[in-house]
Amino acid sequence: MSDEVAAVPEGIDLNRPSAARVYDYYLGGAHNFAVDRAMGEQAIGMWPDLPLIMQANRAFLRRAVRYCVAAGIRQFLDLGSGIPTVGNVHEVARLDAPDARVVYVDIDPVAVAHSRSILGDDDHCAVVQADMRRPDVVLNSPQVGSLLDLSQPVAVMMVAVLHFVPDSDDPARIVAAYGDVVAPGSVLVMSHATDGGGSGPTAEHRQLYTRTATPMNMRSPAQVTALFEGFDIVDPGVVFLPLWRPASPDDVDGNPERFTGLAAVGRKR
Ligand SMILES: C[S@@+](CC[C@H](N)C(=O)[O-])C[C@H]1O[C@@H](n2cnc3c(N)ncnc32)[C@H](O)[C@@H]1O
């Protein structure tokens, strides 16, 4: 998307980078502005592995969606869904479950605008612009009401989003608010940035994100594990991104710590 021709949705500040658009840039997407590319390049300069880490995150998301479908899940609530790139949740889910339904939720108006234009009139998917820290708003949205049946298992996806939620917002309370309303057998899919074992210059990187509306909060494996209260974490547990049920030898890296992202999936008791 070039800045000149892009229809800039209302409320977009072209002078401030957005985490969603910088992420899109790392993934090689086209939905970013000059300010995002500049921040992305600066971050990659500090930490050359960043695009690789983001791609490993996206690969985890795809493997986790297929796990959910294999477990019988047909409905997905994707919180902090980002700008749709190849391998969206609905595309992956429909490979094995053509009737899968997905509600995408993001706080970023650009991510939401692109999600809406990509989904078009797909009546099995919807997009909500909302703050996932407000479970009441998300869960009472008309889109969730019409597409998801909360009496049946749901996959609640929190992939690379909770590190944008500071401790002061009580992430455990937020996760529990979603966990409390979904049916037993529902699945919580999570990835989360961590300092533990990582090789990246994480302090500088965190500092960079203070320019966006969503600064970063790294958490340890123990802190991520604690967020799964009420869920049984499935094998292999809380692990670095490439180690979560790799589907092919290409998914695994000889030095998984360099990914500095944790992945885990839990099933509600
Ligand atoms: C790194 S992207 C992850 C996108 C996708 N989940 C994935 O893993 O590929 C993080 C997304 O979370 C969104 N986000 C951050 N804080 C949020 C909040 N409080 N509520 C909803 N979305 C949020 C950002 O706008 C961004 O699109």
Ligand as a Chemical Component Dictionary entry (heavy atoms), coordinates in Angstrom:
data_LIG
# 
_chem_comp.id                   LIG 
_chem_comp.type                 NON-POLYMER 
_chem_comp.pdbx_formal_charge   0 
_chem_comp.three_letter_code    LIG 
# 
loop_
_chem_comp_atom.comp_id 
_chem_comp_atom.atom_id 
_chem_comp_atom.alt_atom_id 
_chem_comp_atom.type_symbol 
_chem_comp_atom.charge 
_chem_comp_atom.model_Cartn_x 
_chem_comp_atom.model_Cartn_y 
_chem_comp_atom.model_Cartn_z 
_chem_comp_atom.pdbx_ordinal 
LIG C1  C1  C 0  2.215  -8.737  16.562 1  
LIG S1  S1  S 1  0.573  -8.506  15.981 2  
LIG C2  C2  C 0  -0.044 -10.169 16.046 3  
LIG C3  C3  C 0  -1.013 -10.492 14.956 4  
LIG C4  C4  C 0  -1.485 -11.949 14.940 5  
LIG N1  N1  N 0  -2.143 -12.323 16.158 6  
LIG C5  C5  C 0  -0.307 -12.868 14.711 7  
LIG O1  O1  O 0  0.224  -13.412 15.670 8  
LIG O2  O2  O -1 0.121  -13.002 13.569 9  
LIG C6  C6  C 0  -0.206 -7.802  17.429 10 
LIG C7  C7  C 0  -1.593 -7.234  17.152 11 
LIG O3  O3  O 0  -2.241 -6.991  18.407 12 
LIG C8  C8  C 0  -2.966 -5.788  18.288 13 
LIG N2  N2  N 0  -3.232 -5.285  19.639 14 
LIG C9  C9  C 0  -2.358 -4.788  20.535 15 
LIG N3  N3  N 0  -2.987 -4.471  21.681 16 
LIG C10 C10 C 0  -4.300 -4.785  21.494 17 
LIG C11 C11 C 0  -5.466 -4.681  22.305 18 
LIG N4  N4  N 0  -5.396 -4.192  23.541 19 
LIG N5  N5  N 0  -6.653 -5.101  21.797 20 
LIG C12 C12 C 0  -6.732 -5.605  20.545 21 
LIG N6  N6  N 0  -5.659 -5.716  19.718 22 
LIG C13 C13 C 0  -4.467 -5.311  20.192 23 
LIG C14 C14 C 0  -2.093 -4.905  17.447 24 
LIG O4  O4  O 0  -2.856 -3.852  16.848 25 
LIG C15 C15 C 0  -1.573 -5.904  16.431 26 
LIG O5  O5  O 0  -2.404 -5.979  15.302 27 
# 
loop_
_chem_comp_bond.comp_id 
_chem_comp_bond.atom_id_1 
_chem_comp_bond.atom_id_2 
_chem_comp_bond.value_order 
_chem_comp_bond.pdbx_ordinal 
LIG C1  S1  SING 1  
LIG S1  C2  SING 2  
LIG S1  C6  SING 3  
LIG C2  C3  SING 4  
LIG C3  C4  SING 5  
LIG C4  N1  SING 6  
LIG C4  C5  SING 7  
LIG C5  O1  DOUB 8  
LIG C5  O2  SING 9  
LIG C6  C7  SING 10 
LIG C7  O3  SING 11 
LIG C7  C15 SING 12 
LIG O3  C8  SING 13 
LIG C8  N2  SING 14 
LIG C8  C14 SING 15 
LIG N2  C9  SING 16 
LIG N2  C13 SING 17 
LIG C9  N3  DOUB 18 
LIG N3  C10 SING 19 
LIG C10 C11 SING 20 
LIG C10 C13 DOUB 21 
LIG C11 N4  SING 22 
LIG C11 N5  DOUB 23 
LIG N5  C12 SING 24 
LIG C12 N6  DOUB 25 
LIG N6  C13 SING 26 
LIG C14 O4  SING 27 
LIG C14 C15 SING 28 
LIG C15 O5  SING 29 
# 
